Amino acid sequence: RSGLRINARCQVVDLNGAVIPGLYCGGESAGGFSLHGLARCTVQGRIAGRNAAAETIKG
């Protein structure tokens, strides 16, 4: 497996599983399986974008 590790909110996590604040990832940059590339990119991009926007609004 290669790529960045992410959680269900598409937040990048470090080797200890701790969230790296403000860093989101999805699609081919995220680690894990490489099947369903376009669908995975679209879904994870939407998840990451919505969570990043919510974080920005929260301040």
mmCIF file of the N, C-alpha and C atoms, coordinates in Angstrom:
data_MODEL
# 
_entry.id   MODEL 
# 
loop_
_atom_site.group_PDB 
_atom_site.id 
_atom_site.type_symbol 
_atom_site.label_atom_id 
_atom_site.label_alt_id 
_atom_site.label_comp_id 
_atom_site.label_asym_id 
_atom_site.label_entity_id 
_atom_site.label_seq_id 
_atom_site.pdbx_PDB_ins_code 
_atom_site.Cartn_x 
_atom_site.Cartn_y 
_atom_site.Cartn_z 
_atom_site.occupancy 
_atom_site.B_iso_or_equiv 
_atom_site.pdbx_formal_charge 
_atom_site.auth_seq_id 
_atom_site.auth_comp_id 
_atom_site.auth_asym_id 
_atom_site.auth_atom_id 
_atom_site.pdbx_PDB_model_num 
ATOM 1   N N  . ARG A 1 1  ? 0.833   -1.184 0.000   1.00 0.00 ? 1  ARG A N  1 
ATOM 2   C CA . ARG A 1 1  ? 0.000   0.000  0.000   1.00 0.00 ? 1  ARG A CA 1 
ATOM 3   C C  . ARG A 1 1  ? 0.869   1.237  0.000   1.00 0.00 ? 1  ARG A C  1 
ATOM 4   N N  . SER A 1 2  ? 0.470   2.176  -0.792  1.00 0.00 ? 2  SER A N  1 
ATOM 5   C CA . SER A 1 2  ? 1.191   3.440  -0.810  1.00 0.00 ? 2  SER A CA 1 
ATOM 6   C C  . SER A 1 2  ? 0.183   4.574  -0.769  1.00 0.00 ? 2  SER A C  1 
ATOM 7   N N  . GLY A 1 3  ? 0.664   5.762  -0.587  1.00 0.00 ? 3  GLY A N  1 
ATOM 8   C CA . GLY A 1 3  ? -0.219  6.919  -0.504  1.00 0.00 ? 3  GLY A CA 1 
ATOM 9   C C  . GLY A 1 3  ? -0.443  7.327  0.940   1.00 0.00 ? 3  GLY A C  1 
ATOM 10  N N  . LEU A 1 4  ? -1.191  8.399  1.100   1.00 0.00 ? 4  LEU A N  1 
ATOM 11  C CA . LEU A 1 4  ? -1.462  8.938  2.428   1.00 0.00 ? 4  LEU A CA 1 
ATOM 12  C C  . LEU A 1 4  ? -2.596  8.173  3.097   1.00 0.00 ? 4  LEU A C  1 
ATOM 13  N N  . ARG A 1 5  ? -2.483  7.985  4.407   1.00 0.00 ? 5  ARG A N  1 
ATOM 14  C CA . ARG A 1 5  ? -3.554  7.328  5.163   1.00 0.00 ? 5  ARG A CA 1 
ATOM 15  C C  . ARG A 1 5  ? -4.602  8.368  5.517   1.00 0.00 ? 5  ARG A C  1 
ATOM 16  N N  . ILE A 1 6  ? -5.881  8.018  5.320   1.00 0.00 ? 6  ILE A N  1 
ATOM 17  C CA . ILE A 1 6  ? -6.970  8.937  5.631   1.00 0.00 ? 6  ILE A CA 1 
ATOM 18  C C  . ILE A 1 6  ? -8.018  8.237  6.486   1.00 0.00 ? 6  ILE A C  1 
ATOM 19  N N  . ASN A 1 7  ? -8.847  9.055  7.145   1.00 0.00 ? 7  ASN A N  1 
ATOM 20  C CA . ASN A 1 7  ? -9.970  8.518  7.906   1.00 0.00 ? 7  ASN A CA 1 
ATOM 21  C C  . ASN A 1 7  ? -11.253 8.681  7.089   1.00 0.00 ? 7  ASN A C  1 
ATOM 22  N N  . ALA A 1 8  ? -12.408 8.410  7.686   1.00 0.00 ? 8  ALA A N  1 
ATOM 23  C CA . ALA A 1 8  ? -13.684 8.477  6.965   1.00 0.00 ? 8  ALA A CA 1 
ATOM 24  C C  . ALA A 1 8  ? -14.039 9.888  6.518   1.00 0.00 ? 8  ALA A C  1 
ATOM 25  N N  . ARG A 1 9  ? -13.442 10.909 7.142   1.00 0.00 ? 9  ARG A N  1 
ATOM 26  C CA . ARG A 1 9  ? -13.686 12.305 6.749   1.00 0.00 ? 9  ARG A CA 1 
ATOM 27  C C  . ARG A 1 9  ? -12.665 12.785 5.725   1.00 0.00 ? 9  ARG A C  1 
ATOM 28  N N  . CYS A 1 10 ? -11.830 11.870 5.237   1.00 0.00 ? 10 CYS A N  1 
ATOM 29  C CA . CYS A 1 10 ? -10.756 12.150 4.269   1.00 0.00 ? 10 CYS A CA 1 
ATOM 30  C C  . CYS A 1 10 ? -9.684  13.064 4.847   1.00 0.00 ? 10 CYS A C  1 
ATOM 31  N N  . GLN A 1 11 ? -9.550  13.065 6.169   1.00 0.00 ? 11 GLN A N  1 
ATOM 32  C CA . GLN A 1 11 ? -8.468  13.792 6.823   1.00 0.00 ? 11 GLN A CA 1 
ATOM 33  C C  . GLN A 1 11 ? -7.239  12.888 6.816   1.00 0.00 ? 11 GLN A C  1 
ATOM 34  N N  . VAL A 1 12 ? -6.090  13.468 6.541   1.00 0.00 ? 12 VAL A N  1 
ATOM 35  C CA . VAL A 1 12 ? -4.849  12.695 6.557   1.00 0.00 ? 12 VAL A CA 1 
ATOM 36  C C  . VAL A 1 12 ? -4.470  12.420 8.008   1.00 0.00 ? 12 VAL A C  1 
ATOM 37  N N  . VAL A 1 13 ? -4.080  11.174 8.281   1.00 0.00 ? 13 VAL A N  1 
ATOM 38  C CA . VAL A 1 13 ? -3.659  10.792 9.627   1.00 0.00 ? 13 VAL A CA 1 
ATOM 39  C C  . VAL A 1 13 ? -2.194  10.356 9.599   1.00 0.00 ? 13 VAL A C  1 
ATOM 40  N N  . ASP A 1 14 ? -1.511  10.584 10.725  1.00 0.00 ? 14 ASP A N  1 
ATOM 41  C CA . ASP A 1 14 ? -0.102  10.197 10.802  1.00 0.00 ? 14 ASP A CA 1 
ATOM 42  C C  . ASP A 1 14 ? 0.023   8.713  11.136  1.00 0.00 ? 14 ASP A C  1 
ATOM 43  N N  . LEU A 1 15 ? 1.240   8.252  11.346  1.00 0.00 ? 15 LEU A N  1 
ATOM 44  C CA . LEU A 1 15 ? 1.482   6.830  11.604  1.00 0.00 ? 15 LEU A CA 1 
ATOM 45  C C  . LEU A 1 15 ? 0.838   6.339  12.895  1.00 0.00 ? 15 LEU A C  1 
ATOM 46  N N  . ASN A 1 16 ? 0.549   7.268  13.823  1.00 0.00 ? 16 ASN A N  1 
ATOM 47  C CA . ASN A 1 16 ? -0.100  6.902  15.081  1.00 0.00 ? 16 ASN A CA 1 
ATOM 48  C C  . ASN A 1 16 ? -1.620  7.001  14.997  1.00 0.00 ? 16 ASN A C  1 
ATOM 49  N N  . GLY A 1 17 ? -2.143  7.404  13.843  1.00 0.00 ? 17 GLY A N  1 
ATOM 50  C CA . GLY A 1 17 ? -3.585  7.532  13.667  1.00 0.00 ? 17 GLY A CA 1 
ATOM 51  C C  . GLY A 1 17 ? -4.146  8.884  14.057  1.00 0.00 ? 17 GLY A C  1 
ATOM 52  N N  . ALA A 1 18 ? -3.264  9.828  14.411  1.00 0.00 ? 18 ALA A N  1 
ATOM 53  C CA . ALA A 1 18 ? -3.713  11.171 14.785  1.00 0.00 ? 18 ALA A CA 1 
ATOM 54  C C  . ALA A 1 18 ? -3.943  12.015 13.531  1.00 0.00 ? 18 ALA A C  1 
ATOM 55  N N  . VAL A 1 19 ? -5.027  12.786 13.541  1.00 0.00 ? 19 VAL A N  1 
ATOM 56  C CA . VAL A 1 19 ? -5.363  13.653 12.411  1.00 0.00 ? 19 VAL A CA 1 
ATOM 57  C C  . VAL A 1 19 ? -4.338  14.773 12.291  1.00 0.00 ? 19 VAL A C  1 
ATOM 58  N N  . ILE A 1 20 ? -3.912  15.049 11.062  1.00 0.00 ? 20 ILE A N  1 
ATOM 59  C CA . ILE A 1 20 ? -3.044  16.192 10.785  1.00 0.00 ? 20 ILE A CA 1 
ATOM 60  C C  . ILE A 1 20 ? -3.985  17.351 10.449  1.00 0.00 ? 20 ILE A C  1 
ATOM 61  N N  . PRO A 1 21 ? -4.091  18.357 11.327  1.00 0.00 ? 21 PRO A N  1 
ATOM 62  C CA . PRO A 1 21 ? -5.082  19.422 11.156  1.00 0.00 ? 21 PRO A CA 1 
ATOM 63  C C  . PRO A 1 21 ? -4.981  20.132 9.802   1.00 0.00 ? 21 PRO A C  1 
ATOM 64  N N  . GLY A 1 22 ? -6.137  20.294 9.159   1.00 0.00 ? 22 GLY A N  1 
ATOM 65  C CA . GLY A 1 22 ? -6.219  21.051 7.918   1.00 0.00 ? 22 GLY A CA 1 
ATOM 66  C C  . GLY A 1 22 ? -5.739  20.335 6.673   1.00 0.00 ? 22 GLY A C  1 
ATOM 67  N N  . LEU A 1 23 ? -5.366  19.060 6.779   1.00 0.00 ? 23 LEU A N  1 
ATOM 68  C CA . LEU A 1 23 ? -4.851  18.331 5.618   1.00 0.00 ? 23 LEU A CA 1 
ATOM 69  C C  . LEU A 1 23 ? -5.843  17.238 5.218   1.00 0.00 ? 23 LEU A C  1 
ATOM 70  N N  . TYR A 1 24 ? -6.354  17.347 3.993   1.00 0.00 ? 24 TYR A N  1 
ATOM 71  C CA . TYR A 1 24 ? -7.339  16.405 3.464   1.00 0.00 ? 24 TYR A CA 1 
ATOM 72  C C  . TYR A 1 24 ? -6.788  15.763 2.202   1.00 0.00 ? 24 TYR A C  1 
ATOM 73  N N  . CYS A 1 25 ? -7.269  14.581 1.897   1.00 0.00 ? 25 CYS A N  1 
ATOM 74  C CA . CYS A 1 25 ? -6.764  13.853 0.740   1.00 0.00 ? 25 CYS A CA 1 
ATOM 75  C C  . CYS A 1 25 ? -7.833  12.887 0.246   1.00 0.00 ? 25 CYS A C  1 
ATOM 76  N N  . GLY A 1 26 ? -7.784  12.592 -1.042  1.00 0.00 ? 26 GLY A N  1 
ATOM 77  C CA . GLY A 1 26 ? -8.718  11.624 -1.590  1.00 0.00 ? 26 GLY A CA 1 
ATOM 78  C C  . GLY A 1 26 ? -8.245  11.128 -2.939  1.00 0.00 ? 26 GLY A C  1 
ATOM 79  N N  . GLY A 1 27 ? -8.921  10.135 -3.440  1.00 0.00 ? 27 GLY A N  1 
ATOM 80  C CA . GLY A 1 27 ? -8.606  9.608  -4.761  1.00 0.00 ? 27 GLY A CA 1 
ATOM 81  C C  . GLY A 1 27 ? -7.293  8.856  -4.797  1.00 0.00 ? 27 GLY A C  1 
ATOM 82  N N  . GLU A 1 28 ? -6.561  9.027  -5.877  1.00 0.00 ? 28 GLU A N  1 
ATOM 83  C CA . GLU A 1 28 ? -5.322  8.275  -6.087  1.00 0.00 ? 28 GLU A CA 1 
ATOM 84  C C  . GLU A 1 28 ? -4.211  8.660  -5.114  1.00 0.00 ? 28 GLU A C  1 
ATOM 85  N N  . SER A 1 29 ? -4.303  9.827  -4.460  1.00 0.00 ? 29 SER A N  1 
ATOM 86  C CA . SER A 1 29 ? -3.285  10.235 -3.486  1.00 0.00 ? 29 SER A CA 1 
ATOM 87  C C  . SER A 1 29 ? -3.448  9.516  -2.158  1.00 0.00 ? 29 SER A C  1 
ATOM 88  N N  . ALA A 1 30 ? -4.642  9.015  -1.901  1.00 0.00 ? 30 ALA A N  1 
ATOM 89  C CA . ALA A 1 30 ? -4.906  8.301  -0.655  1.00 0.00 ? 30 ALA A CA 1 
ATOM 90  C C  . ALA A 1 30 ? -4.457  6.851  -0.797  1.00 0.00 ? 30 ALA A C  1 
ATOM 91  N N  . GLY A 1 31 ? -3.964  6.298  0.279   1.00 0.00 ? 31 GLY A N  1 
ATOM 92  C CA . GLY A 1 31 ? -3.522  4.909  0.251   1.00 0.00 ? 31 GLY A CA 1 
ATOM 93  C C  . GLY A 1 31 ? -4.691  3.951  0.199   1.00 0.00 ? 31 GLY A C  1 
ATOM 94  N N  . GLY A 1 32 ? -4.388  2.692  0.008   1.00 0.00 ? 32 GLY A N  1 
ATOM 95  C CA . GLY A 1 32 ? -5.430  1.678  -0.027  1.00 0.00 ? 32 GLY A CA 1 
ATOM 96  C C  . GLY A 1 32 ? -5.542  1.040  -1.389  1.00 0.00 ? 32 GLY A C  1 
ATOM 97  N N  . PHE A 1 33 ? -6.725  0.613  -1.723  1.00 0.00 ? 33 PHE A N  1 
ATOM 98  C CA . PHE A 1 33 ? -6.950  -0.079 -2.988  1.00 0.00 ? 33 PHE A CA 1 
ATOM 99  C C  . PHE A 1 33 ? -6.949  0.901  -4.159  1.00 0.00 ? 33 PHE A C  1 
ATOM 100 N N  . SER A 1 34 ? -6.705  0.391  -5.353  1.00 0.00 ? 34 SER A N  1 
ATOM 101 C CA . SER A 1 34 ? -6.642  1.267  -6.525  1.00 0.00 ? 34 SER A CA 1 
ATOM 102 C C  . SER A 1 34 ? -7.765  0.990  -7.524  1.00 0.00 ? 34 SER A C  1 
ATOM 103 N N  . LEU A 1 35 ? -8.811  0.329  -7.088  1.00 0.00 ? 35 LEU A N  1 
ATOM 104 C CA . LEU A 1 35 ? -9.942  0.045  -7.971  1.00 0.00 ? 35 LEU A CA 1 
ATOM 105 C C  . LEU A 1 35 ? -10.916 1.217  -8.001  1.00 0.00 ? 35 LEU A C  1 
ATOM 106 N N  . HIS A 1 36 ? -11.709 1.288  -9.032  1.00 0.00 ? 36 HIS A N  1 
ATOM 107 C CA . HIS A 1 36 ? -12.768 2.292  -9.151  1.00 0.00 ? 36 HIS A CA 1 
ATOM 108 C C  . HIS A 1 36 ? -12.214 3.710  -9.045  1.00 0.00 ? 36 HIS A C  1 
ATOM 109 N N  . GLY A 1 37 ? -11.152 4.009  -9.778  1.00 0.00 ? 37 GLY A N  1 
ATOM 110 C CA . GLY A 1 37 ? -10.445 5.273  -9.684  1.00 0.00 ? 37 GLY A CA 1 
ATOM 111 C C  . GLY A 1 37 ? -11.295 6.517  -9.793  1.00 0.00 ? 37 GLY A C  1 
ATOM 112 N N  . LEU A 1 38 ? -12.095 6.654  -10.855 1.00 0.00 ? 38 LEU A N  1 
ATOM 113 C CA . LEU A 1 38 ? -12.854 7.882  -11.050 1.00 0.00 ? 38 LEU A CA 1 
ATOM 114 C C  . LEU A 1 38 ? -13.938 8.048  -9.992  1.00 0.00 ? 38 LEU A C  1 
ATOM 115 N N  . ALA A 1 39 ? -14.649 7.001  -9.684  1.00 0.00 ? 39 ALA A N  1 
ATOM 116 C CA . ALA A 1 39 ? -15.694 7.083  -8.657  1.00 0.00 ? 39 ALA A CA 1 
ATOM 117 C C  . ALA A 1 39 ? -15.084 7.408  -7.301  1.00 0.00 ? 39 ALA A C  1 
ATOM 118 N N  . ARG A 1 40 ? -13.995 6.766  -6.989  1.00 0.00 ? 40 ARG A N  1 
ATOM 119 C CA . ARG A 1 40 ? -13.320 7.003  -5.712  1.00 0.00 ? 40 ARG A CA 1 
ATOM 120 C C  . ARG A 1 40 ? -12.840 8.446  -5.617  1.00 0.00 ? 40 ARG A C  1 
ATOM 121 N N  . CYS A 1 41 ? -12.254 8.966  -6.681  1.00 0.00 ? 41 CYS A N  1 
ATOM 122 C CA . CYS A 1 41 ? -11.790 10.356 -6.700  1.00 0.00 ? 41 CYS A CA 1 
ATOM 123 C C  . CYS A 1 41 ? -12.947 11.320 -6.493  1.00 0.00 ? 41 CYS A C  1 
ATOM 124 N N  . THR A 1 42 ? -14.058 11.059 -7.160  1.00 0.00 ? 42 THR A N  1 
ATOM 125 C CA . THR A 1 42 ? -15.224 11.935 -7.062  1.00 0.00 ? 42 THR A CA 1 
ATOM 126 C C  . THR A 1 42 ? -15.812 11.926 -5.655  1.00 0.00 ? 42 THR A C  1 
ATOM 127 N N  . VAL A 1 43 ? -16.023 10.744 -5.111  1.00 0.00 ? 43 VAL A N  1 
ATOM 128 C CA . VAL A 1 43 ? -16.635 10.631 -3.785  1.00 0.00 ? 43 VAL A CA 1 
ATOM 129 C C  . VAL A 1 43 ? -15.719 11.198 -2.710  1.00 0.00 ? 43 VAL A C  1 
ATOM 130 N N  . GLN A 1 44 ? -14.465 10.799 -2.707  1.00 0.00 ? 44 GLN A N  1 
ATOM 131 C CA . GLN A 1 44 ? -13.551 11.286 -1.678  1.00 0.00 ? 44 GLN A CA 1 
ATOM 132 C C  . GLN A 1 44 ? -13.270 12.775 -1.842  1.00 0.00 ? 44 GLN A C  1 
ATOM 133 N N  . GLY A 1 45 ? -13.244 13.266 -3.060  1.00 0.00 ? 45 GLY A N  1 
ATOM 134 C CA . GLY A 1 45 ? -13.071 14.705 -3.282  1.00 0.00 ? 45 GLY A CA 1 
ATOM 135 C C  . GLY A 1 45 ? -14.219 15.497 -2.690  1.00 0.00 ? 45 GLY A C  1 
ATOM 136 N N  . ARG A 1 46 ? -15.430 14.994 -2.861  1.00 0.00 ? 46 ARG A N  1 
ATOM 137 C CA . ARG A 1 46 ? -16.603 15.665 -2.285  1.00 0.00 ? 46 ARG A CA 1 
ATOM 138 C C  . ARG A 1 46 ? -16.550 15.631 -0.758  1.00 0.00 ? 46 ARG A C  1 
ATOM 139 N N  . ILE A 1 47 ? -16.219 14.480 -0.197  1.00 0.00 ? 47 ILE A N  1 
ATOM 140 C CA . ILE A 1 47 ? -16.124 14.356 1.262   1.00 0.00 ? 47 ILE A CA 1 
ATOM 141 C C  . ILE A 1 47 ? -15.057 15.304 1.801   1.00 0.00 ? 47 ILE A C  1 
ATOM 142 N N  . ALA A 1 48 ? -13.885 15.291 1.194   1.00 0.00 ? 48 ALA A N  1 
ATOM 143 C CA . ALA A 1 48 ? -12.791 16.152 1.646   1.00 0.00 ? 48 ALA A CA 1 
ATOM 144 C C  . ALA A 1 48 ? -13.167 17.625 1.516   1.00 0.00 ? 48 ALA A C  1 
ATOM 145 N N  . GLY A 1 49 ? -13.761 18.001 0.395   1.00 0.00 ? 49 GLY A N  1 
ATOM 146 C CA . GLY A 1 49 ? -14.147 19.396 0.177   1.00 0.00 ? 49 GLY A CA 1 
ATOM 147 C C  . GLY A 1 49 ? -15.179 19.883 1.172   1.00 0.00 ? 49 GLY A C  1 
ATOM 148 N N  . ARG A 1 50 ? -16.177 19.068 1.435   1.00 0.00 ? 50 ARG A N  1 
ATOM 149 C CA . ARG A 1 50 ? -17.217 19.462 2.398   1.00 0.00 ? 50 ARG A CA 1 
ATOM 150 C C  . ARG A 1 50 ? -16.640 19.611 3.804   1.00 0.00 ? 50 ARG A C  1 
ATOM 151 N N  . ASN A 1 51 ? -15.773 18.693 4.201   1.00 0.00 ? 51 ASN A N  1 
ATOM 152 C CA . ASN A 1 51 ? -15.188 18.770 5.537   1.00 0.00 ? 51 ASN A CA 1 
ATOM 153 C C  . ASN A 1 51 ? -14.199 19.920 5.659   1.00 0.00 ? 51 ASN A C  1 
ATOM 154 N N  . ALA A 1 52 ? -13.431 20.182 4.621   1.00 0.00 ? 52 ALA A N  1 
ATOM 155 C CA . ALA A 1 52 ? -12.502 21.323 4.642   1.00 0.00 ? 52 ALA A CA 1 
ATOM 156 C C  . ALA A 1 52 ? -13.278 22.635 4.719   1.00 0.00 ? 52 ALA A C  1 
ATOM 157 N N  . ALA A 1 53 ? -14.372 22.747 3.963   1.00 0.00 ? 53 ALA A N  1 
ATOM 158 C CA . ALA A 1 53 ? -15.196 23.958 4.003   1.00 0.00 ? 53 ALA A CA 1 
ATOM 159 C C  . ALA A 1 53 ? -15.816 24.145 5.382   1.00 0.00 ? 53 ALA A C  1 
ATOM 160 N N  . ALA A 1 54 ? -16.313 23.071 5.975   1.00 0.00 ? 54 ALA A N  1 
ATOM 161 C CA . ALA A 1 54 ? -16.911 23.152 7.310   1.00 0.00 ? 54 ALA A CA 1 
ATOM 162 C C  . ALA A 1 54 ? -15.875 23.582 8.341   1.00 0.00 ? 54 ALA A C  1 
ATOM 163 N N  . GLU A 1 55 ? -14.662 23.086 8.210   1.00 0.00 ? 55 GLU A N  1 
ATOM 164 C CA . GLU A 1 55 ? -13.584 23.463 9.130   1.00 0.00 ? 55 GLU A CA 1 
ATOM 165 C C  . GLU A 1 55 ? -13.251 24.944 8.981   1.00 0.00 ? 55 GLU A C  1 
ATOM 166 N N  . THR A 1 56 ? -13.253 25.445 7.756   1.00 0.00 ? 56 THR A N  1 
ATOM 167 C CA . THR A 1 56 ? -12.954 26.851 7.497   1.00 0.00 ? 56 THR A CA 1 
ATOM 168 C C  . THR A 1 56 ? -14.039 27.750 8.078   1.00 0.00 ? 56 THR A C  1 
ATOM 169 N N  . ILE A 1 57 ? -15.293 27.362 7.910   1.00 0.00 ? 57 ILE A N  1 
ATOM 170 C CA . ILE A 1 57 ? -16.410 28.153 8.428   1.00 0.00 ? 57 ILE A CA 1 
ATOM 171 C C  . ILE A 1 57 ? -16.383 28.193 9.948   1.00 0.00 ? 57 ILE A C  1 
ATOM 172 N N  . LYS A 1 58 ? -16.051 27.049 10.573  1.00 0.00 ? 58 LYS A N  1 
ATOM 173 C CA . LYS A 1 58 ? -15.961 26.977 12.037  1.00 0.00 ? 58 LYS A CA 1 
ATOM 174 C C  . LYS A 1 58 ? -14.877 27.894 12.576  1.00 0.00 ? 58 LYS A C  1 
ATOM 175 N N  . GLY A 1 59 ? -13.810 28.034 11.792  1.00 0.00 ? 59 GLY A N  1 
ATOM 176 C CA . GLY A 1 59 ? -12.704 28.895 12.188  1.00 0.00 ? 59 GLY A CA 1 
ATOM 177 C C  . GLY A 1 59 ? -11.765 28.184 13.030  1.00 0.00 ? 59 GLY A C  1 
# 
